[in-house]
Amino acid sequence: MKEKDVLTVDSKREKRFPKSVVIGLSVAVGVLGLSTIGLGIAYGCMARTTNDYAIQLENVYQKNLYDLVESVNNTETKLSKILASNSSTYQKKLLAEIAQNSELAENSIASLPISQNSLADSVKFINQMGGYTQTLADQISQGKNLSSQDLSTLSKLQQSVNDMKAQINKFVKKVQQNYSILDQSFNLDGDFNNFTIEISKIKGEGVDYPVMIYDGPFADSTLDKTVKGLKGDTLTEQECQKEVEKCFKNCAEISYSGEINSRFETYTYHVTNSDSQVLFVQVSKVGGHVITVSGQGSTSGEKNITEEDAKNIALDFAKQNGVENPQIVWIESVNNHIYLNIAPTENDIILYPDLVKVKVDMASGTVIGYDATNYFINHIPRALKKTGHNANEFKSNLPKDMTVKNQRLVLAPLDYNREVICFEYECEKEGATYYFYLNAENGEEENVLKVIQTDDSSKLM
């Protein structure tokens, strides 16, 4: 009975729709079915490709982490050997190797997804350790032995590196238990990703270094956390993107990647230039000024531009981004990169508190590093007046064994948030370079800095 009812219903449907329509509908349904299967296959392929890329990127991050582990372990071992050795030749060899390990460790950290507007203590510690150990190696090459103070500092270094090693090993265990560096780099807590927060716990503490400078006088000075230098209207993400495109003439592709709201409120972009270099760019919402740029640059060793070209590129980039009256105050060449410190001037006085740092790739002629944080925090009209004295008047206040190579008038950022107009004297003693800062009104010594150089770099003023 039920079967008959069903047949009756089917026969009624056949009477209602012509046979040709039924065939057409069947074909259409078949085509839609095939299309759905095709879309499913395409989606599956895309998902699989995306997943493959994620796995590859996670593997790269983990390799960099394990490279960091190896560099730190080697450094701790070599420091222990130096402290146990009585041979200056062997000590020199180990010190030079530690400097190389420090550079490798910095490269490993730079290749990890650390939030761009953070400066982990570990990076500064490793940088200082590399410079310090290379300096000691150079001293031994000049016939000097390690002093008791040197050995004491190296002992503290060894303890700090040992602590760092223990922290890294804890972190590696988390990775071995399916902690994903890539996933954690997408999770934000404030303006830091979770990976940055974790990795920043790995740092060296308790080492009292000599006062040294590696990349120019007052390169890391930030007197105040209040942003005073931003000017202009609040722009949209699209308007700021146009400002980025103006700055990078060789921009081939640009993509918006989000916002960071900390000391500055910024939009962030990934820029790929015509040389296939990928740059991370932070732009202030107020005024559309580029605050930071970071990228790897070329490793080919090619130099397609001159140092003079690099100066002009850096100055033009700074001017484009609102730096007033910029002047190059420090320049250093390392491999095929040029590092420049640029400061604005007021009444012919160099404003060190407002320093801007630029890195230019000599292969592509592109700005691949830029930090205008100090400038936009500190730069305001100051109405500075020149002193009634000249630099020669106070030369007698310098140590007698110093040879003065250069002198100029600067605004120096000092302790207790002071800004003081000083005469800056670049001096030499036994092959080392020092900077003395004497108060421009009374000749009192305000600060002394010592320049540390390594074998693979040269300083030019």
Buried (B, 14 or more C-beta within 10 A) or exposed (E): EEEEEEEEEEEEEEEEEEEEEEEEEEEEEEEEEEEEEEEEEEEEEEEEEEEEEEEEBBEBBBEBBBBBBBBBBBBBBBBBBBBEBEEBEEBBBBBBBBBBBBBBBBBBBEBBBBBBBBEBEBBEBBBBBBBBBBBBBBBBBEEEEBEEEBBEBBBBBBBBBBBBBEBBEEBBEEBEEEBBBBEBBEEBEEBBBBBBBBBBBBBBEEBEBEEEBBBBBBBBBBBEEEBEBBEEEEBEBEBBBEBBEEBBEEBEEBEBEEBBEEBBBBBBBBBBBEBEBEBBBBBBBBBBBBBBBBBBBBEEEEBEBEBEBBBBBBBBBBEBBBBBEBBBBBBBBEEBBBBBBBBBBBEEBBBBBBBBBBBBBBBBBBBBBBBBBBBBBBBEEBEBEEBEBEBEBBBEBBEEEBEBEEBBBBBBBBEEEEBBBBBBBBBBEEEBBBBBBBBBEEBEBBBBBBBBBBEEBEBEE
